Amino acid sequence: MKNMTIACLAVLLAGCAQAPVARPDKAPNIIFILADDLGYGELGCYGQKKILTPCLDKMAAEGLRFTNAYAGNAVCAPSRCSLMTGFHQGHAWVRDNKTYGVEGQTPLPASTITIAKLFQAAGYRTGAMGKWGLGGPGTEGDPNRQGFDLFYGYNCQGHAHNHYPFYLWKNDQRVPVGNDGTYKGKYYSHDLFEKEALDFIQSNKDRPFFLYVPFTVPHVALQVPEDSLQPYLGWEETPYWGEKGYLPHQRPRAAHAAMISRMDRSVGRILDLVAKLGLDQNTLVVFSSDNGSIDIAGGHDLAFFNGNGPLRGEKGQLYEGGIRVPFIARWPGRIKAGTSSDVPIAFWDVLPTLCDVAGLSKPSRIDGVSFEPALFGRPQPPRDYFYWEFPSYGGQQAVRMGRWKGIRTGLGTGPQKTQLYDLEADLGETKDVASSNPQILARIEQIMVENHTRSPLFPIKGLDGVGK
C-alpha cells in the first residue's frame, strides 16, 4: 500500500465489496448520532461536573461506554470520511477540511463504498440529518449519491457555522428555513434536525432503517435558544465579542453548556420514540463525537469545563485530547446495561462492526476491524496498532500501539523527532519516553512509514517532499 496513490485506492475500492449476505428475518435498525466538537470530558458519564447531560448519562447506564474510542481525525471532514468508509487517514480520500467549489468540501468519489450504500443495497431505508461535509450539492460526494435516501441539513461545514441559517438542503433542493437574522432566528437548525430524525423513525417504523444524525452542536458559533440557557445563568461570564472568529455571545460559558444540554435532550427524545414505537429490542443506538473539544475559538472556555478531561491537546491536534472521544452504544436485550470497555476502537472500525451487527458482508480492503465482540461483551482480539495523519496544524502523524502512543508534529517543515508516551502510566502525554524505549520507537516509526500513502489532494511536506 505504501506506493499506492489515492486514485488507485479509489479504483480498488469500487470492486472490493462482496455481495450482501441474507439478513435475519428481523433486521436490526441502527441509529448513529454524532456530536460536533464534543470533548471526551463533556458528558456526565465521562466525568463532566458542570454540564447537564441526563439523557446521555442514562443511555450509558442502559448500555456500554467505551473509554478508548478514537475519532477518525482531529477535525470534522476527514474524521467523518473514516467513519463512513472504513479507512484510516493514511488511506482515506478526505484527510483535511478543504473547500471545494462554491459550497462544500472535498467530495468523496462516486466509487466510494460507504456505510449508507451498503445498508441501502441491503434494503434498508437510509437517512442523514445534520452536517455532511463530504461533498457539496451536485458533486459525486453529495449524500444522495453516497447511499442516503433522505438528507436534510448543511451540506457545507462553513455554512454550518451559523445555527440560524437562511436555508438548508433537503436532498438536492435548497429549502428556505424562514430565518431573517444572523445572530438569532425563529428556527434553530439543531431543532430542525431533531424533528426530521424523529419523523424518519416514525415513517420507517415498519421497515429496517439506518439513520445517521450528525448534529452540528456544540461546534461554534455559540448560539442556542434562550430557554436552554436558564440552568447556567449563575456563572460568572466575560462577554465574547467575536475577536477569535465566529459570532459573539454575551454568556459564552452558558451558551456552550446549553448547546450540549439541548443536544442531550434531543438524544433523549430519539430514544423515547424508539421505545414508544416498540423498536427498543431491535435497535442499536450509538453516540459519539467527530473530534475533541476546542479552546478559545469562538469564545469557548475549554479549561472552565475541563472539556477534554485529563487528556492533552484539543481539536486539530493528534494528542489524545484531539482524537479520543466519548462513544456509547445501547441495545436493550443485546448489550449489557451499565458496562464499560477499555478496548481501543476507532471510527474506521464502525463500518465493519455495523455490517456484522446487521448480517451484511463488508468490503475486504478496508482498515477497519469489527468490534462486534466487544459490543456484546465477548473477548475482542487484540489490535496491532491504530494510525492517524493530518496535514494541517503543522503536519502530524500518530500511532497507538497497545499502551504506547507515538506522535510527530511539525511535519510541514520536514521530518521531526517522534515523541513517545506510555498511556497507561501517563494518560496526559506529559513525559516523552522515546529515548528509553528505542525498540518501541523504531516499530512505531516503521508503522508511520508503512501506513502513509501519498495524497495528491492532501500532501504532507515532511513525508512527501512537496516543494523540493
C-alpha positions as CSV (number, residue, x, y, z in Angstrom):
1,M,0.0,0.0,0.0
2,K,3.0,2.3,0.6
3,N,3.3,3.5,-3.0
4,M,-0.3,3.4,-3.9
5,T,-1.8,6.7,-4.8
6,I,-5.2,7.9,-3.7
7,A,-6.6,7.5,-7.2
8,C,-5.6,3.8,-7.3
9,L,-7.2,3.3,-3.9
10,A,-10.5,4.7,-5.2
11,V,-10.4,2.3,-8.2
12,L,-9.7,-0.7,-6.0
13,L,-12.4,0.3,-3.5
14,A,-15.0,0.2,-6.3
15,G,-14.6,-3.6,-6.6
16,C,-13.8,-4.6,-3.1
17,A,-17.3,-5.1,-1.7
18,Q,-18.8,-8.5,-1.5
19,A,-22.4,-9.1,-2.2
20,P,-24.5,-8.6,0.9
21,V,-25.5,-11.8,2.7
22,A,-29.1,-12.5,3.6
23,R,-30.3,-10.5,6.6
24,P,-32.1,-12.0,9.6
25,D,-35.9,-12.1,9.3
26,K,-36.0,-9.1,11.7
27,A,-33.1,-6.9,10.5
28,P,-31.9,-4.5,13.3
29,N,-32.4,-0.8,13.0
30,I,-29.3,1.3,13.5
31,I,-29.1,4.9,14.7
32,F,-25.7,6.6,14.8
33,I,-25.7,10.1,16.5
34,L,-22.6,12.2,16.1
35,A,-21.9,15.4,18.0
36,D,-19.7,18.1,16.5
37,D,-16.6,19.1,18.6
38,L,-17.8,17.5,21.8
39,G,-14.9,16.7,24.1
40,Y,-14.1,13.4,25.9
41,G,-14.9,15.0,29.2
42,E,-18.1,17.0,28.3
43,L,-20.7,14.3,29.4
44,G,-21.6,13.5,32.9
45,C,-20.9,9.8,32.3
46,Y,-17.3,10.7,31.3
47,G,-16.7,12.9,34.3
48,Q,-18.3,16.3,33.5
49,K,-19.4,18.2,36.6
50,K,-20.9,21.4,35.2
51,I,-22.9,20.5,32.1
52,L,-26.2,18.6,32.5
53,T,-26.5,15.5,30.2
54,P,-29.1,13.3,31.9
55,C,-30.3,11.6,28.7
56,L,-26.8,10.5,27.6
57,D,-25.9,9.5,31.1
58,K,-29.0,7.3,31.1
59,M,-28.1,5.9,27.7
60,A,-24.7,4.9,29.1
61,A,-26.3,3.4,32.2
62,E,-28.5,1.3,29.9
63,G,-25.7,0.4,27.6
64,L,-22.0,0.3,27.0
65,R,-19.5,3.1,27.4
66,F,-16.1,2.8,25.6
67,T,-13.2,4.6,27.2
68,N,-10.6,4.1,24.5
69,A,-12.6,5.2,21.5
70,Y,-11.0,7.4,18.8
71,A,-12.3,9.7,16.1
72,G,-11.0,9.3,12.5
73,N,-9.0,12.6,12.7
74,A,-8.7,15.8,14.7
75,V,-11.2,17.8,12.6
76,C,-14.5,17.0,11.1
77,A,-14.4,16.2,7.4
78,P,-11.5,13.7,7.5
79,S,-12.9,12.1,10.7
80,R,-16.3,11.6,9.0
81,C,-14.6,10.2,5.9
82,S,-13.0,7.5,8.1
83,L,-16.4,6.8,9.8
84,M,-18.3,6.5,6.5
85,T,-15.7,4.4,4.6
86,G,-13.7,2.2,7.0
87,F,-10.3,3.7,6.0
88,H,-7.8,5.3,8.4
89,Q,-6.2,8.6,7.4
90,G,-3.2,7.1,5.7
91,H,-5.5,5.6,3.0
92,A,-8.7,7.7,3.2
93,W,-9.7,10.0,0.4
94,V,-10.5,13.0,2.6
95,R,-7.7,13.9,5.0
96,D,-8.4,17.6,5.9
97,N,-11.0,20.3,5.8
98,K,-10.7,21.8,2.3
99,T,-13.2,24.0,0.4
100,Y,-14.4,22.6,-2.9
101,G,-16.4,24.7,-5.3
102,V,-19.0,27.3,-4.3
103,E,-20.4,25.3,-1.4
104,G,-18.9,22.2,0.2
105,Q,-15.7,20.3,0.9
106,T,-13.6,17.8,-0.9
107,P,-16.2,15.3,-2.3
108,L,-16.0,11.5,-1.9
109,P,-15.6,9.8,-5.4
110,A,-18.6,8.1,-6.9
111,S,-16.8,4.8,-6.5
112,T,-16.6,5.1,-2.7
113,I,-18.3,2.4,-0.6
114,T,-20.0,4.0,2.4
115,I,-21.9,2.5,5.3
116,A,-25.0,4.1,3.8
117,K,-24.5,2.4,0.4
118,L,-24.1,-1.0,2.0
119,F,-27.3,-0.7,4.0
120,Q,-29.2,0.8,1.1
121,A,-28.2,-2.1,-1.1
122,A,-29.4,-4.5,1.6
123,G,-32.9,-3.0,1.6
124,Y,-32.6,-0.5,4.4
125,R,-34.1,2.9,4.3
126,T,-31.3,5.4,4.9
127,G,-31.4,8.9,6.2
128,A,-29.0,11.6,7.3
129,M,-29.9,14.8,9.2
130,G,-27.3,17.4,10.2
131,K,-23.9,18.2,8.8
132,W,-22.4,16.3,5.9
133,G,-19.2,17.9,4.7
134,L,-18.1,15.2,2.3
135,G,-19.2,16.7,-1.0
136,G,-21.3,19.7,-1.9
137,P,-24.6,19.8,-3.8
138,G,-24.3,18.1,-7.2
139,T,-20.9,16.6,-6.7
140,E,-20.1,12.9,-6.5
141,G,-19.9,13.2,-2.8
142,D,-23.5,14.5,-2.4
143,P,-25.1,12.4,0.4
144,N,-27.8,11.2,-2.0
145,R,-25.0,9.8,-4.2
146,Q,-23.3,8.2,-1.3
147,G,-26.2,6.0,-0.2
148,F,-28.7,8.2,1.7
149,D,-32.3,8.1,0.5
150,L,-33.0,11.2,2.5
151,F,-30.7,14.0,3.5
152,Y,-31.6,17.2,5.4
153,G,-29.1,19.7,6.7
154,Y,-25.9,21.6,5.9
155,N,-24.0,20.2,3.0
156,C,-21.1,22.5,3.7
157,Q,-19.4,22.8,7.1
158,G,-18.7,26.5,6.6
159,H,-22.5,27.1,6.2
160,A,-22.9,25.2,9.4
161,H,-21.1,27.8,11.4
162,N,-24.4,29.7,11.8
163,H,-27.1,27.7,13.7
164,Y,-29.8,30.1,12.4
165,P,-29.3,29.7,8.7
166,F,-31.4,31.2,5.9
167,Y,-31.6,27.8,4.1
168,L,-30.8,24.1,4.5
169,W,-30.6,21.3,1.9
170,K,-33.3,18.6,1.6
171,N,-31.8,16.2,-0.9
172,D,-31.0,18.3,-3.9
173,Q,-33.3,21.1,-3.0
174,R,-32.2,24.3,-1.3
175,V,-35.0,24.9,1.2
176,P,-35.6,28.3,2.9
177,V,-35.7,27.9,6.7
178,G,-37.6,31.2,7.5
179,N,-34.9,32.9,9.5
180,D,-34.4,36.6,8.8
181,G,-31.4,37.4,11.1
182,T,-27.8,36.3,11.7
183,Y,-27.4,36.2,15.5
184,K,-30.8,34.7,16.3
185,G,-33.8,33.5,14.4
186,K,-37.1,31.7,14.6
187,Y,-35.7,28.3,13.6
188,Y,-32.7,26.7,15.3
189,S,-31.1,24.3,12.9
190,H,-30.5,21.7,15.6
191,D,-34.2,21.5,16.4
192,L,-35.0,21.0,12.8
193,F,-32.6,18.1,12.6
194,E,-34.2,16.6,15.6
195,K,-37.6,16.9,14.1
196,E,-36.5,15.3,10.8
197,A,-34.8,12.4,12.6
198,L,-38.0,11.7,14.6
199,D,-40.1,11.9,11.5
200,F,-37.8,9.5,9.7
201,I,-38.0,7.0,12.6
202,Q,-41.8,7.3,12.7
203,S,-42.1,6.9,8.9
204,N,-39.9,3.8,8.8
205,K,-41.0,2.0,11.9
206,D,-42.2,-1.0,9.9
207,R,-39.1,-1.5,7.9
208,P,-35.3,-1.7,8.7
209,F,-33.6,1.7,8.7
210,F,-30.1,3.2,9.1
211,L,-30.3,6.7,10.5
212,Y,-27.2,8.9,10.7
213,V,-27.7,12.1,12.8
214,P,-24.5,14.3,12.6
215,F,-25.7,17.1,14.9
216,T,-23.9,20.5,14.5
217,V,-23.7,21.3,18.2
218,P,-21.7,22.2,20.2
219,H,-19.5,23.5,17.4
220,V,-19.3,27.3,17.4
221,A,-20.8,29.7,16.7
222,L,-22.2,29.9,20.3
223,Q,-25.9,30.1,19.5
224,V,-28.8,28.5,21.4
225,P,-32.4,29.3,22.2
226,E,-32.8,31.3,25.4
227,D,-34.8,28.6,27.2
228,S,-31.7,26.3,27.2
229,L,-29.6,28.9,28.9
230,Q,-31.6,29.0,32.1
231,P,-29.7,26.3,34.2
232,Y,-26.4,28.1,33.5
233,L,-27.1,31.8,34.2
234,G,-25.5,31.8,37.6
235,W,-21.9,31.5,36.2
236,E,-19.5,34.4,36.1
237,E,-19.1,35.4,32.5
238,T,-17.0,37.6,30.3
239,P,-18.9,38.5,27.1
240,Y,-17.3,37.2,23.9
241,W,-17.3,39.9,21.2
242,G,-16.2,37.8,18.2
243,E,-12.5,38.6,18.4
244,K,-11.5,34.9,17.9
245,G,-13.8,34.3,15.0
246,Y,-17.4,33.3,14.8
247,L,-20.4,35.2,16.1
248,P,-20.3,36.8,19.6
249,H,-22.3,35.9,22.7
250,Q,-22.9,37.7,25.9
251,R,-22.7,34.5,28.0
252,P,-20.3,32.2,26.2
253,R,-19.9,29.6,29.0
254,A,-23.6,29.3,29.5
255,A,-24.2,29.0,25.7
256,H,-21.7,26.2,25.3
257,A,-23.2,24.2,28.1
258,A,-26.7,24.9,26.9
259,M,-25.9,23.6,23.4
260,I,-24.7,20.3,24.8
261,S,-27.7,20.0,27.1
262,R,-30.1,20.7,24.2
263,M,-28.4,18.0,22.1
264,D,-28.7,15.7,25.1
265,R,-32.5,16.4,25.2
266,S,-32.7,15.5,21.5
267,V,-30.9,12.2,22.1
268,G,-33.5,11.5,24.9
269,R,-36.4,12.2,22.5
270,I,-35.0,9.9,19.9
271,L,-34.6,7.1,22.5
272,D,-38.1,7.8,23.8
273,L,-39.6,7.5,20.4
274,V,-37.8,4.3,19.7
275,A,-39.2,2.8,22.9
276,K,-42.7,4.2,22.2
277,L,-42.8,2.5,18.8
278,G,-41.8,-0.8,20.3
279,L,-38.4,-0.8,18.5
280,D,-36.1,-0.8,21.5
281,Q,-35.3,-4.5,21.3
282,N,-34.4,-4.3,17.6
283,T,-32.5,-1.0,17.5
284,L,-28.8,-0.3,18.1
285,V,-28.2,3.3,19.0
286,V,-24.7,4.7,19.0
287,F,-23.5,8.1,20.2
288,S,-20.0,9.7,19.6
289,S,-18.2,12.9,18.6
290,D,-16.2,13.7,15.5
291,N,-13.1,15.0,17.4
292,G,-12.2,16.6,20.7
293,S,-13.3,20.0,22.1
294,I,-11.5,23.2,21.2
295,D,-10.1,26.1,23.3
296,I,-10.7,29.8,22.8
297,A,-12.0,29.7,19.2
298,G,-15.5,31.2,19.1
299,G,-15.5,32.1,22.8
300,H,-15.3,28.6,24.1
301,D,-13.6,28.2,27.5
302,L,-12.0,24.7,27.5
303,A,-10.4,25.0,30.9
304,F,-13.6,26.0,32.6
305,F,-15.3,22.8,31.6
306,N,-12.2,20.6,31.6
307,G,-13.7,19.6,28.2
308,N,-11.2,17.0,27.2
309,G,-10.8,15.6,30.7
310,P,-7.3,14.5,31.7
311,L,-6.2,14.4,28.0
312,R,-3.5,16.6,26.4
313,G,-4.4,18.8,23.4
314,E,-7.6,19.8,21.6
315,K,-9.3,19.7,18.3
316,G,-6.8,19.9,15.5
317,Q,-4.1,18.0,17.3
318,L,-3.4,14.3,17.3
319,Y,-2.6,14.3,21.0
320,E,-5.3,12.4,22.9
321,G,-7.4,15.5,23.5
322,G,-7.9,15.9,19.8
323,I,-9.0,12.4,18.9
324,R,-10.2,10.4,21.9
325,V,-14.0,10.8,22.1
326,P,-17.0,9.6,24.0
327,F,-18.6,6.5,22.5
328,I,-21.8,5.0,23.8
329,A,-23.8,2.0,22.5
330,R,-27.2,1.0,23.6
331,W,-29.3,-2.0,22.6
332,P,-31.7,-3.4,25.3
333,G,-31.6,-7.1,25.5
334,R,-28.4,-7.3,23.4
335,I,-25.9,-5.0,25.0
336,K,-25.4,-5.5,28.8
337,A,-26.5,-2.4,30.7
338,G,-24.2,-0.4,32.8
339,T,-21.0,-1.7,31.3
340,S,-17.8,-0.1,30.1
341,S,-15.0,-1.3,27.8
342,D,-11.4,-0.2,27.6
343,V,-11.0,-2.0,24.2
344,P,-9.4,0.5,21.8
345,I,-11.6,1.3,18.8
346,A,-11.6,3.9,16.0
347,F,-14.0,5.4,13.6
348,W,-12.8,3.2,10.7
349,D,-13.9,0.2,12.7
350,V,-17.6,1.3,12.7
351,L,-18.3,0.2,9.1
352,P,-17.3,-3.4,9.6
353,T,-18.9,-3.5,13.0
354,L,-22.3,-2.3,11.8
355,C,-22.1,-4.8,8.9
356,D,-21.6,-7.6,11.3
357,V,-24.4,-6.4,13.5
358,A,-26.8,-6.4,10.5
359,G,-25.5,-9.6,9.0
360,L,-24.1,-7.9,5.9
361,S,-20.8,-8.7,4.1
362,K,-18.3,-6.0,4.4
363,P,-15.6,-4.7,2.0
364,S,-12.5,-6.8,2.0
365,R,-10.0,-4.0,1.6
366,I,-10.5,-1.6,4.4
367,D,-8.5,-0.7,7.5
368,G,-11.4,-1.2,10.0
369,V,-11.8,-4.2,12.2
370,S,-15.2,-5.2,13.7
371,F,-15.5,-4.6,17.4
372,E,-18.8,-6.6,17.5
373,P,-17.3,-8.9,20.1
374,A,-16.6,-6.0,22.5
375,L,-20.0,-4.6,21.8
376,F,-21.7,-7.7,23.0
377,G,-19.3,-8.5,25.9
378,R,-17.2,-11.1,24.2
379,P,-13.4,-11.1,24.2
380,Q,-12.0,-8.8,21.5
381,P,-9.0,-10.0,19.5
382,P,-6.1,-7.5,20.2
383,R,-5.1,-4.9,17.6
384,D,-1.6,-4.3,16.4
385,Y,-2.0,-0.6,16.1
386,F,-4.1,2.5,15.1
387,Y,-2.7,5.1,12.7
388,W,-3.6,8.8,12.0
389,E,-2.1,11.5,9.9
390,F,-3.1,15.1,9.4
391,P,-1.6,17.6,7.0
392,S,-2.8,20.7,8.9
393,Y,-1.8,22.3,12.2
394,G,1.8,21.9,11.2
395,G,1.5,18.4,9.8
396,Q,1.2,15.4,12.1
397,Q,1.3,11.6,12.4
398,A,0.3,9.4,15.3
399,V,0.2,5.7,16.2
400,R,-1.4,4.0,19.1
401,M,0.2,0.6,19.8
402,G,-1.1,-1.1,22.9
403,R,-0.2,1.1,25.8
404,W,2.2,3.2,23.6
405,K,1.4,6.4,21.7
406,G,3.8,7.8,19.2
407,I,3.3,11.3,17.7
408,R,5.2,13.5,15.3
409,T,4.3,17.2,14.8
410,G,5.7,20.0,12.6
411,L,5.8,17.8,9.5
412,G,5.0,20.8,7.4
413,T,8.6,21.9,7.6
414,G,10.3,18.5,7.4
415,P,10.8,15.2,9.3
416,Q,10.6,15.7,13.0
417,K,11.6,13.7,16.1
418,T,9.0,11.2,17.2
419,Q,7.6,11.7,20.7
420,L,6.6,8.5,22.7
421,Y,4.2,8.3,25.6
422,D,3.1,5.4,27.8
423,L,-0.6,6.0,28.1
424,E,-1.1,3.5,30.9
425,A,1.4,5.4,33.1
426,D,0.9,8.9,31.6
427,L,-2.6,9.4,30.1
428,G,-1.9,13.2,29.8
429,E,1.1,12.6,27.5
430,T,3.4,14.7,29.7
431,K,6.6,12.7,29.7
432,D,8.3,11.8,26.4
433,V,9.9,8.3,26.9
434,A,11.3,7.8,23.4
435,S,14.9,7.8,24.4
436,S,14.4,4.9,26.9
437,N,12.3,2.7,24.6
438,P,14.3,2.6,21.3
439,Q,12.7,-0.7,20.0
440,I,9.1,0.5,20.6
441,L,10.0,3.8,19.0
442,A,11.5,2.1,15.9
443,R,8.4,-0.1,15.5
444,I,6.1,2.9,15.7
445,E,8.2,4.8,13.1
446,Q,8.0,1.8,10.9
447,I,4.2,1.8,11.2
448,M,4.2,5.5,10.2
449,V,6.1,4.8,7.1
450,E,4.1,1.7,6.1
451,N,0.7,3.3,6.6
452,H,1.2,6.6,4.8
453,T,0.2,6.8,1.2
454,R,0.8,10.0,-0.6
455,S,-2.3,12.0,-1.3
456,P,-2.2,14.5,-4.2
457,L,-5.0,16.4,-2.5
458,F,-3.5,16.5,0.9
459,P,0.3,16.2,0.8
460,I,2.5,16.4,3.9
461,K,5.7,18.2,3.1
462,G,7.9,16.3,5.6
463,L,6.6,12.9,4.2
464,D,6.1,13.6,0.5
465,G,8.9,16.0,-0.3
466,V,6.4,18.6,-1.5
467,G,8.1,21.9,-2.6
468,K,11.6,20.4,-3.0
